[in-house]
Amino acid sequence: MIFLVILGAGASLTLTGCASEEEVEVPENAVILEGEFTFKGSPKAFIDIPAIHYKFAERERKELELDDEDRFRVELEPDFSMVAWIEYDDRSYPVYLKKGERISLSMDGADFPKNITQDGGDEEANRRYQAYLEELAEIEYQIDAEADHFSEDPDSEMLEYYRNRIALAEEKLEGTPLEIIVYRTRGEYIVKALEQVRHLRDHPEFNAEERRSEILEEAKQMGVFSETSLKAQRAGIRDIAHTYAMSYGVSERL
């Protein structure tokens, strides 16, 4: 699953030790993230707050150190309310951090990132994201199955599957703090559409120039070039501009 990140100011991460039954008062300008991580194998788990630039700025990242009962507690001091990511075994899970809140998560390493329960914080966003993951699985399967046909078949259904991803994200996540995933899926669709132009630009039944214009107009209508949308995407305009240039046959080395 590609990582969706939010761009913005960083946050200060402070480990306060593993979780216990003792209640700890939440400082006004902090968030306490705690919980349990059962059936965790050898890979480490981290809490990751993305940096202002996905590549050239350092991100805040700390390991979730577990006690003997597989419990953890981390105190975070974000500059503002934001989405952070729990990273485990090349998979990720978003959690919305709001100052002054205590968030408790129950996670199973064998099933991560599915079936995560949350107490405190935006519990509704968590429930809706879990529903999103359940329905997303079938779409991702369709995308994987279509991969071999996409680069050579003008009638490939790949882009339709990507549109279905957008519709699902809108249905489940619009109006929640995890709405950034909606913007991400729209940006990924535009990149994938430009990739199709790259692959098929010399196909006798494919009008590359006309298709490029259609894609850019579609991106405008989706708001893909808005500041909010570009911040929600991992590399924003860089990925779109790069793939657009590649659709003309520009060497990747350039």
N, C-alpha and C positions, 0 to 999 in steps of 0.2 A: 504494500500500500504506500503510494507516494505520500510524503510528509507535507501536511499543510501547516504554514507558520504565519504568525502575525508579526508585522514589522512595527517597531516602536522602541521606546526607551526600555532599558533593561530593568532588572530588579536585583536586590541584594538577597542572597540565600544564606540562611544561617541554620546549621543543624543543631537541634536542641536535645538530641538524644532520642532513644526509641520510645514508643508509646507505652503508657502504663494506664492503670485504672485511675490514677490521680488526675483530677481536672486541673487544667492550666488555663489561666485567664488569657484571653486573646488580646494582645495590644491593639490599640486603636488603628495604628498604621501598618498592621501586619496581618498575615493569614497563617493559620495553623493547618497543615495538611498531615493527616495521620491515617492509620489504618492497618490492615493486615494483608500479607501477600503469601497465600498458601500454595503448596505444591510448586514452589519456585525451584527451578533447576540451577545449573551452573551460570547462565548469563546473569549479568548484573542489571538492576533496574535503576533508572535515573529520573529526576525531575528536571525538565529542560525548559528554560525560558528563552525564546529566540532573541537574537540580537537585531539591531537596526538594519543590518545587511546580512543576508544568508551566508555570504562567503568571506567578506572582508572585515567583519566585526566579531569580536568574541561573544559567545553566548554564555549565559549563566547555566551551569549544569552541575548537579550534585547527585551522588549516589544515595539511594534510599537504603540506609544501613538498617538491617533487621536485627532484632533481639532473638533470644532463644525461642520465642513464641511467634516468630515471623511477623513481628509488628514493627512499625516505624513511626517517627514523628519528625516533621520538618517545619521550622518557622520561616516564613518568607516575608520580605518587606518590599513589595512591588511599588513602583513609582505611581502606578494607577491600576485600576482593575483590568485584568488581561487574561488571555487564554495561555496556559502553559501546557506542556506535554509530558506525560509519563512514557518513557522509552524502555522497551524490554524486548530483547531477542529480535531486533530489526522491525519491531512493530511499535505503534504509538497510540496514545489515548489522550484526548483533550480534557482539560479540567479548567473551569472558569474560576479565577481567583478574584475575590472581592475583599477589600480591606475590612478587618474587624470580624471576619467569619472563621469558623472552624469547620473543616471539611474532613469527613471520615470516609475512606474507601475500603471496600472489601474486594480483593482481586485474586484470581486463580491463575497462576502461571501457565497451567496446561491449557487454559481456554482464553487467555489474554489476546485481544482486548474485549472480548465478549463477556456478558454476564457480570459486569462490574456494578456493584450496588454502592450508592452514595447517600450518606446522611449529612445534612447541612449543606450550605451553599445552594447552588441552583440545581436542585434535585430533578426538576422537570426537564431541564436541558439534558441531563444525564439519561433520563428515561427515553427521551426522544432520540438521542444519539444511539442508544442501544437498539431501538426500533429501526433506525436508519441502517445500522450495520447488518441486521438480520436480512433486510430486503436487498441490500447492496450486494450480498454474496452471489446471488443469481446473475446480476448484471455483470459483475466482475468475471464470472465464469463465461458468459457470452463474449465478453471482450477478449479474453484469453483464447477462446475457440476460434475467433475471427481473425486473429493476428496474422496467420499465414496467408490469408486472402487479401488483406488490406492494401498491401503495397503494389498489387497488380490488377485488382478488380475494381473498375469504376463504380460497380453496383454493390460494393461491399456494404454491409450493414453496420460497420464499426461506428460511424458517426451517429447513427440512430441510437446505438447503445450508450454513447456518450451523452446524447440528449436525455436519455432516460435517467442517467446519473444526475443530471442537473435537476430534472423534474422531481426526483426522489429527495434530493437535498433541499429543494425549495419546500416540498411538502412537510418534511420532518423538522427542518432546522431554521427556517425563516422566522424571525421574531425572537430568536434566542441568542445568547452570547456566542453560540457556535455557528452563527450565520456566516462567519468567514469561510466555512466549508462550501457554502453556496458559491461564493465568489471564486473560490479555488477551482471548483468543478467547471465553471464557465470558462475560466482561463485555460484549463487543460483541454477543453473541447476545441477552443480556437487554435491552440497549438497542434492538436491532432488533425484538425481540418487542413492546416497549412502543410502538415507532413504529407497528407494525401496529395496535395498539389506537387510537392517535391517528388514523390514517387511516380506520379502519372503525367507529369508535364509534357512528355513526348508521346503519350498515348494518342492514337488517331481519333478516338472518340471522346477526348477530354479537352475542354477549353480552359487552359490554365489561367489565362489573364482574366477571363470572365469570372472564374471561380474565386480568384484572389479578391476581386472587388466585392463579390457576394460575402466572403468571409469577413472582410473588414467592416462592411455595413452591419453584418450580424453582430460583430463584436461591439460596435457602437450602440446598437439597440439593447444589448445585454448590459451595457455599462462597464464593459471589461476594462476600458481605459480610464475609469474614474480613479481618484486617489484612494478611495476606500477599497476598491477591488484590487488595485495593484499592490497595496500593502498586505492584503490577505494572501497573495500568491507568493510562492517561495522565492522566485526570481523575477516576478512581475514582467515588466516590459522587455527585459533581457531575453527571456525564452521566446516571446512572440516575435521580436525583431530578428532574433537569430534564425528562427524557423522560416520566417518570411524571406529572408535573404537566401536561405538554403533552397527555397522553392524555385529560385531562378537558376539553380545549379552552382551557386557560389561555393567555392571550396570551404570545407569546414575548418581548415587550418587558418583561413583568413578571419 
